[in-house]
Amino acid sequence: PGRTLQAGAADSTARAPHFTPDPSARVAKVNTKELEAAILAAHAPEGVPLVIVFYADWCGPCKVLGRTVERMAIALGKATTFVKVNVEEEKRLADDLEIDELPTVVFVPPDKYRASTRTEGMLPASTILECLQEDTGLDVPKDWTGFEHLPPVDFRDK
């Protein structure tokens, strides 16, 4: 269900970042303090949308979603930042945010006055991209071909 983490009104300014694949891009595993810094960076003047994936190592759907998100991080390059939080290691944060279902994905727009969106359960790449466009204002170029052409990546924690 789409529960918001912060209240706010939508901003009509669209961002058009460069969509250049970045083979070195990875989904950074973060702790609570690093997550706070990532949210502040997303809300900075030149910030980009932030996707937060809450997961556990024992969660099968989390592993599948993790592979999808890794490919999207590479494909979207610097247009979006992806991070992941292990709820077993960050129990207090998970409790504070009421993370009850896994995986849980939170889409944080660069506009701090726009509400964040939260989803629970598996998401296909097309839905993640749709959420980025609709919920964070990410302006995906019409000629962008997606991430299907990317080679497989190593999905183990770095």
C-alpha positions as CSV (number, residue, x, y, z in Angstrom):
1,P,0.0,0.0,0.0
2,G,1.2,3.5,-0.8
3,R,1.8,5.0,2.6
4,T,3.7,8.3,2.6
5,L,6.6,9.0,4.8
6,Q,6.5,12.8,4.5
7,A,3.8,15.1,3.7
8,G,3.9,17.7,1.0
9,A,2.5,19.0,-2.2
10,A,3.6,18.1,-5.7
11,D,6.0,20.4,-7.5
12,S,5.5,20.9,-11.3
13,T,9.1,21.4,-12.1
14,A,10.4,18.4,-14.1
15,R,14.0,17.3,-14.0
16,A,15.7,16.0,-17.1
17,P,18.9,14.3,-15.9
18,H,21.3,12.5,-18.3
19,F,20.4,8.9,-18.8
20,T,23.8,7.4,-19.4
21,P,24.4,3.8,-18.3
22,D,27.1,3.6,-15.6
23,P,28.6,0.1,-15.4
24,S,30.2,1.1,-12.0
25,A,26.9,2.0,-10.4
26,R,25.8,-0.2,-7.5
27,V,23.1,-0.1,-4.9
28,A,24.9,1.0,-1.8
29,K,24.1,-0.8,1.4
30,V,23.5,1.9,4.0
31,N,23.0,2.2,7.8
32,T,20.6,4.7,9.4
33,K,23.1,7.6,9.5
34,E,24.1,7.0,5.8
35,L,20.4,6.8,4.9
36,E,19.8,10.2,6.4
37,A,22.7,11.6,4.4
38,A,21.3,10.1,1.2
39,I,17.9,11.7,1.8
40,L,19.5,15.1,2.5
41,A,21.5,14.7,-0.8
42,A,18.3,13.9,-2.7
43,H,16.8,17.1,-1.4
44,A,19.8,19.2,-2.2
45,P,19.4,21.7,-5.1
46,E,21.0,19.3,-7.6
47,G,19.5,16.2,-6.0
48,V,18.1,13.3,-7.9
49,P,15.4,10.8,-7.0
50,L,16.3,8.3,-4.3
51,V,15.1,4.7,-4.2
52,I,15.4,3.0,-0.8
53,V,15.0,-0.8,-0.7
54,F,14.4,-2.4,2.7
55,Y,15.3,-6.1,2.6
56,A,16.5,-9.1,4.6
57,D,19.1,-11.7,3.5
58,W,16.6,-14.5,4.1
59,C,13.9,-12.9,1.9
60,G,13.6,-14.6,-1.5
61,P,11.5,-11.8,-3.2
62,C,14.1,-9.3,-1.9
63,K,16.9,-11.2,-3.7
64,V,14.9,-11.1,-7.0
65,L,14.1,-7.4,-6.5
66,G,17.8,-6.7,-5.7
67,R,18.8,-8.1,-9.1
68,T,16.3,-5.8,-10.8
69,V,17.4,-2.8,-8.8
70,E,21.1,-3.4,-9.5
71,R,20.4,-3.4,-13.3
72,M,18.3,-0.3,-13.0
73,A,21.1,1.5,-11.0
74,I,23.5,0.8,-13.9
75,A,21.0,1.7,-16.6
76,L,19.8,5.0,-15.0
77,G,23.4,6.1,-14.1
78,K,23.4,9.4,-12.3
79,A,19.7,10.1,-12.9
80,T,18.7,8.2,-9.8
81,T,20.3,7.0,-6.6
82,F,19.6,3.6,-5.2
83,V,20.3,2.4,-1.7
84,K,19.4,-0.7,0.3
85,V,18.8,-1.2,4.1
86,N,19.1,-4.5,5.7
87,V,16.2,-4.6,8.3
88,E,17.9,-7.3,10.4
89,E,20.9,-4.9,10.9
90,E,18.9,-1.7,11.2
91,K,16.1,-3.0,13.4
92,R,15.3,0.3,15.1
93,L,15.0,2.1,11.8
94,A,12.8,-0.6,10.5
95,D,10.6,-0.4,13.6
96,D,10.5,3.4,13.4
97,L,9.3,3.3,9.8
98,E,7.0,0.4,10.5
99,I,8.6,-1.8,7.8
100,D,6.5,-4.9,8.3
101,E,6.5,-6.4,4.8
102,L,9.5,-7.2,2.6
103,P,10.7,-6.0,0.3
104,T,9.6,-2.5,1.0
105,V,10.6,0.2,-1.5
106,V,10.5,4.0,-0.8
107,F,10.7,6.5,-3.6
108,V,12.0,9.9,-2.4
109,P,11.6,12.8,-4.8
110,P,14.3,15.5,-5.0
111,D,11.6,18.1,-4.1
112,K,11.5,17.9,-0.3
113,Y,7.9,19.3,-0.5
114,R,6.7,16.4,-2.5
115,A,5.5,13.3,-0.7
116,S,7.6,10.1,-0.7
117,T,5.9,7.0,-1.8
118,R,6.1,3.6,-0.2
119,T,5.4,0.2,-1.8
120,E,5.5,-3.3,-0.3
121,G,6.2,-6.6,-2.2
122,M,7.8,-7.4,-5.5
123,L,7.9,-4.8,-8.2
124,P,8.8,-5.4,-11.8
125,A,11.3,-2.9,-13.4
126,S,8.5,-1.3,-15.4
127,T,6.6,-0.5,-12.2
128,I,9.8,0.9,-10.5
129,L,10.3,3.2,-13.6
130,E,6.7,4.2,-13.5
131,C,6.9,5.1,-9.8
132,L,10.1,7.1,-10.5
133,Q,8.2,9.0,-13.2
134,E,4.9,9.6,-11.4
135,D,6.0,9.8,-7.8
136,T,9.4,11.6,-8.0
137,G,9.0,13.6,-11.2
138,L,11.8,11.8,-13.0
139,D,11.7,12.9,-16.6
140,V,12.6,9.8,-18.6
141,P,13.5,10.7,-22.2
142,K,11.1,9.3,-24.8
143,D,14.0,7.6,-26.7
144,W,15.3,5.8,-23.6
145,T,15.4,2.1,-24.4
146,G,15.5,0.8,-20.8
147,F,17.8,-1.6,-19.2
148,E,17.1,-4.9,-20.9
149,H,20.3,-4.6,-23.0
150,L,22.6,-4.6,-20.0
151,P,24.8,-7.6,-19.2
152,P,24.1,-9.5,-15.9
153,V,25.9,-8.1,-12.8
154,D,27.2,-9.7,-9.7
155,F,24.5,-9.2,-7.1
156,R,26.5,-10.0,-3.9
157,D,27.0,-7.3,-1.4
158,K,30.0,-5.2,-2.3
